[in-house]
Amino acid sequence: GPSVLQLLQTTTFHNTVYVATEGLGLLDDIPLGTLDSHTWNIHFLQPWVRPALPRSDWDTISDMIKIYLSKFHHLIQEGAMLKQVPYPFVAQCTAGCQLFPNDTSRGFAYVGYNGGDFLSYNMDNGTWLLLQDTELARYVRERLENYTAFTELIQVLFNNTCVDDVEMILHAAKGALERQVQPVAVVFARQTPDPSQLLLVCRVTGFYPAAVRVSWLRDGHEVPPDPKLGSTPLLPNSDLTYQLRRVVAMVPGDGHSYACRVQHSSLGGRDLLLPWG
């Protein structure tokens, strides 16, 4: 699939003066760096990120991000005052580029407002698209389309610079992206208020990459998952691995055999099988 280099930005407008911005750069699911909320300088999170590009490139990227944030804050504050938007409110942006295996690429930019989709930017024809049809969204779109310096900056940052740099960063990240970490799994039982029912939990953690298949088997046959029983979605760990839980209900002494099966690329084609009881 494609490799994705993206910047996640969350800006909280507390009032007409105080604005707080947080930023995170990601390559696929690997955090590359954060933005200092006061200086907007980049803090690198992996030792191989800074050497991946020449210092002059990082200086250019840093300068462009600061110009972009300054223009973004001004634009949003101006619109908020004109349209009497109540404070506080939150603007979120996701922007970056995708590099596909056939060496084609695509830049993207999305804007959210108070947790909802708001606008997206079409890099091909340079237009902003409404993701919610409100007076505020129409006003911001009109301002953005007239603010050509800001739109051109987004084009350069995410359609040109991002695409130029992603290959060098991918090369530096090769070891991190291709690493294989085997899952650790345990099974245990959990009581329920109903004494005639027992929940069997399979907890799988510490694996990378994220793609995994975890299922409960009853007498060797897969049991369809029941979302009401408390299984968790895929969750990140702090060490850049993942975890999840799968839960199945059973009747104590029902005579069936139960086992948790884990399938992951790090296991070399073998299944990890943990029988219960």
Secondary structure per residue as TSV (DSSP state, phi and psi in degrees):
chain	resnum	aa	ss	phi	psi
A	1	G	-	360.0	179.1
A	2	P	-	-72.7	153.3
A	3	S	E	-93.9	139.7
A	4	V	E	-122.2	122.7
A	5	L	E	-108.5	122.3
A	6	Q	E	-145.6	155.2
A	7	L	E	-114.1	123.8
A	8	L	E	-102.8	125.5
A	9	Q	E	-125.0	131.0
A	10	T	E	-124.9	119.2
A	11	T	E	-119.9	121.5
A	12	T	E	-102.3	119.5
A	13	F	E	-94.5	97.6
A	14	H	-	-74.0	-39.3
A	15	N	S	-161.2	-167.6
A	16	T	S	-69.0	-13.0
A	17	V	S	-113.3	-46.4
A	18	Y	-	-93.2	117.4
A	19	V	E	-129.6	132.0
A	20	A	E	-120.1	126.3
A	21	T	E	-118.4	133.9
A	22	E	E	-118.1	142.8
A	23	G	E	-138.4	144.6
A	24	L	E	-139.0	128.8
A	25	G	E	-100.2	134.8
A	26	L	E	-129.8	141.8
A	27	L	E	-112.6	110.9
A	28	D	T	53.1	-114.0
A	29	D	T	-108.0	13.7
A	30	I	E	-100.3	120.9
A	31	P	E	-68.9	126.2
A	32	L	E	-95.0	-39.8
A	33	G	E	-172.8	164.8
A	34	T	E	-121.7	162.1
A	35	L	E	-98.2	131.9
A	36	D	-	-65.2	125.1
A	37	S	T	-68.3	-17.3
A	38	H	T	-97.1	-46.4
A	39	T	T	-98.1	-16.1
A	40	W	-	63.7	20.3
A	41	N	-	-77.6	155.4
A	42	I	E	-87.7	130.4
A	43	H	E	-106.8	118.3
A	44	F	E	-79.7	137.8
A	45	L	-	-104.6	-15.4
A	46	Q	S	-123.3	142.3
A	47	P	T	-65.3	-20.7
A	48	W	T	-93.5	-2.6
A	49	V	T	-73.9	-52.3
A	50	R	G	-59.5	-45.5
A	51	P	G	-69.1	-9.9
A	52	A	G	-66.9	-27.6
A	53	L	S	-127.4	152.7
A	54	P	-	-60.2	151.2
A	55	R	H	-56.7	-37.6
A	56	S	H	-62.8	-33.8
A	57	D	H	-66.3	-43.8
A	58	W	H	-63.8	-38.3
A	59	D	H	-61.2	-43.0
A	60	T	H	-64.5	-45.8
A	61	I	H	-61.0	-45.1
A	62	S	H	-60.9	-44.1
A	63	D	H	-63.3	-42.8
A	64	M	H	-65.8	-38.7
A	65	I	H	-63.8	-41.3
A	66	K	H	-65.8	-41.0
A	67	I	H	-64.7	-44.3
A	68	Y	H	-58.7	-47.9
A	69	L	H	-65.1	-39.7
A	70	S	H	-61.5	-46.1
A	71	K	H	-66.4	-39.6
A	72	F	H	-62.1	-48.5
A	73	H	H	-59.0	-46.0
A	74	H	H	-61.5	-46.0
A	75	L	H	-61.6	-46.9
A	76	I	H	-69.4	-42.0
A	77	Q	H	-62.1	-41.4
A	78	E	H	-60.7	-46.1
A	79	G	H	-65.7	-38.9
A	80	A	H	-63.0	-40.7
A	81	M	H	-71.2	-41.9
A	82	L	H	-65.6	-39.3
A	83	K	T	-96.4	5.8
A	84	Q	T	52.8	48.8
A	85	V	-	-73.2	130.1
A	86	P	-	-70.6	136.6
A	87	Y	S	-89.1	155.5
A	88	P	S	-80.0	159.9
A	89	F	E	-145.4	163.4
A	90	V	E	-123.2	131.9
A	91	A	E	-112.2	133.3
A	92	Q	E	-123.0	138.4
A	93	C	E	-130.0	138.5
A	94	T	E	-124.7	119.9
A	95	A	E	-144.6	149.0
A	96	G	E	170.0	-151.1
A	97	C	E	-148.4	152.0
A	98	Q	E	-110.2	135.7
A	99	L	E	-114.2	120.4
A	100	F	-	-92.8	158.2
A	101	P	T	-57.3	-25.9
A	102	N	T	-87.4	15.9
A	103	D	S	71.3	9.2
A	104	T	-	-84.3	163.2
A	105	S	E	-143.8	163.9
A	106	R	E	-149.7	126.7
A	107	G	E	-88.1	156.1
A	108	F	E	-149.9	154.7
A	109	A	E	-153.4	129.0
A	110	Y	E	-129.2	143.4
A	111	V	E	-120.5	134.1
A	112	G	E	-116.2	155.9
A	113	Y	E	-133.2	119.2
A	114	N	T	50.6	41.3
A	115	G	T	86.9	-3.5
A	116	G	E	-110.9	155.5
A	117	D	E	-62.1	141.1
A	118	F	E	-128.7	-62.5
A	119	L	E	-142.7	155.3
A	120	S	E	-133.3	157.8
A	121	Y	E	-113.1	128.9
A	122	N	E	-92.6	106.9
A	123	M	T	-66.3	-26.7
A	124	D	T	-69.6	-43.9
A	125	N	T	-115.8	6.0
A	126	G	T	67.9	33.9
A	127	T	E	-118.7	152.8
A	128	W	E	-97.4	135.7
A	129	L	E	-111.9	137.9
A	130	L	E	-74.2	130.3
A	131	L	S	-105.7	-11.2
A	132	Q	S	-142.3	134.2
A	133	D	-	-92.9	79.1
A	134	T	-	-122.9	163.7
A	135	E	H	-60.4	-40.0
A	136	L	H	-65.1	-44.4
A	137	A	H	-63.7	-40.9
A	138	R	H	-64.8	-38.7
A	139	Y	H	-65.1	-47.6
A	140	V	H	-63.3	-40.3
A	141	R	H	-60.2	-44.4
A	142	E	H	-62.3	-42.3
A	143	R	H	-64.0	-42.0
A	144	L	H	-64.9	-40.2
A	145	E	H	-70.3	-24.5
A	146	N	H	-89.0	-15.0
A	147	Y	-	-95.3	73.5
A	148	T	H	-65.0	-30.8
A	149	A	H	-62.8	-38.7
A	150	F	H	-69.9	-44.4
A	151	T	H	-64.1	-40.0
A	152	E	H	-64.9	-36.6
A	153	L	H	-62.8	-42.0
A	154	I	H	-63.4	-41.2
A	155	Q	I	-59.0	-48.1
A	156	V	I	-65.5	-44.7
A	157	L	I	-68.6	-44.7
A	158	F	I	-106.8	-16.7
A	159	N	I	-102.3	-24.6
A	160	N	I	-111.2	-65.2
A	161	T	I	-58.4	-46.3
A	162	C	H	-58.7	-47.8
A	163	V	H	-65.7	-39.6
A	164	D	H	-63.6	-37.1
A	165	D	H	-90.4	-22.4
A	166	V	H	-63.1	-34.3
A	167	E	H	-66.3	-40.4
A	168	M	H	-67.8	-39.1
A	169	I	H	-69.2	-37.9
A	170	L	H	-60.1	-41.4
A	171	H	H	-61.7	-43.5
A	172	A	H	-68.5	-29.5
A	173	A	T	-90.0	2.0
A	174	K	H	-51.5	-47.8
A	175	G	H	-63.3	-40.8
A	176	A	H	-68.9	-39.4
A	177	L	H	-74.5	-30.2
A	178	E	H	-96.1	0.9
A	179	R	-	-66.6	150.1
A	180	Q	-	-123.0	120.4
A	181	V	B	-121.4	124.4
A	182	Q	-	-74.0	144.4
A	183	P	-	-73.2	150.7
A	184	V	E	-111.5	129.0
A	185	A	E	-128.7	143.6
A	186	V	E	-135.7	150.1
A	187	V	E	-120.4	142.4
A	188	F	E	-153.1	163.6
A	189	A	E	-104.0	149.4
A	190	R	E	-130.0	130.4
A	191	Q	E	-70.0	154.2
A	192	T	-	-124.5	164.6
A	193	P	S	-58.5	-23.7
A	194	D	S	-92.1	111.0
A	195	P	T	-64.6	-15.6
A	196	S	T	-87.0	3.9
A	197	Q	-	-132.5	138.2
A	198	L	E	-125.7	140.9
A	199	L	E	-101.8	128.3
A	200	L	E	-100.0	127.3
A	201	V	E	-113.1	131.4
A	202	C	E	-113.4	112.4
A	203	R	E	-104.4	122.7
A	204	V	E	-120.9	127.8
A	205	T	E	-146.5	165.8
A	206	G	E	78.7	19.0
A	207	F	E	-104.3	154.3
A	208	Y	B	-154.3	138.7
A	209	P	S	-71.6	-178.0
A	210	A	S	-71.9	-28.4
A	211	A	-	-63.2	121.6
A	212	V	E	-152.2	154.1
A	213	R	E	-128.6	119.2
A	214	V	E	-123.9	127.1
A	215	S	E	-145.1	151.2
A	216	W	E	-92.4	138.9
A	217	L	E	-113.4	133.3
A	218	R	E	-113.1	115.7
A	219	D	T	54.3	36.7
A	220	G	T	85.7	-4.0
A	221	H	E	-109.1	138.6
A	222	E	E	-66.3	134.9
A	223	V	-	-95.7	124.3
A	224	P	-	-59.2	137.0
A	225	P	-	-67.1	143.3
A	226	D	-	-111.5	107.5
A	227	P	G	-61.9	-18.5
A	228	K	G	-77.0	-11.3
A	229	L	G	-87.0	-6.3
A	230	G	-	103.5	16.7
A	231	S	-	-63.7	149.6
A	232	T	-	-106.9	153.4
A	233	P	-	-72.5	176.9
A	234	L	-	-63.9	127.2
A	235	L	E	-124.6	142.4
A	236	P	E	-80.7	145.1
A	237	N	-	-96.1	165.9
A	238	S	T	-71.5	-15.7
A	239	D	T	-99.1	24.2
A	240	L	S	65.6	29.9
A	241	T	-	-117.5	-175.7
A	242	Y	E	-129.9	165.3
A	243	Q	E	-146.7	158.2
A	244	L	E	-161.1	168.5
A	245	R	E	-129.1	143.1
A	246	R	E	-123.7	134.7
A	247	V	E	-124.1	138.9
A	248	V	E	-132.5	146.7
A	249	A	E	-96.1	142.8
A	250	M	E	-141.1	160.6
A	251	V	-	-100.2	120.9
A	252	P	T	-53.3	133.1
A	253	G	T	72.9	24.4
A	254	D	-	-78.7	-4.4
A	255	G	S	83.6	-1.9
A	256	H	-	-90.5	156.2
A	257	S	-	-101.2	142.4
A	258	Y	E	-126.3	142.1
A	259	A	E	-149.3	146.7
A	260	C	E	-99.0	130.2
A	261	R	E	-113.1	129.2
A	262	V	E	-117.8	127.5
A	263	Q	E	-121.5	123.2
A	264	H	E	-150.9	148.5
A	265	S	G	-61.2	-27.0
A	266	S	G	-71.9	-12.4
A	267	L	G	-89.4	3.0
A	268	G	T	62.8	37.5
A	269	G	T	87.7	-9.1
A	270	R	-	-86.9	153.1
A	271	D	-	-96.3	143.1
A	272	L	E	-92.5	119.0
A	273	L	E	-119.5	121.4
A	274	L	E	-119.3	103.6
A	275	P	E	-73.9	149.0
A	276	W	E	-96.9	133.8
A	277	G	-	82.5	360.0
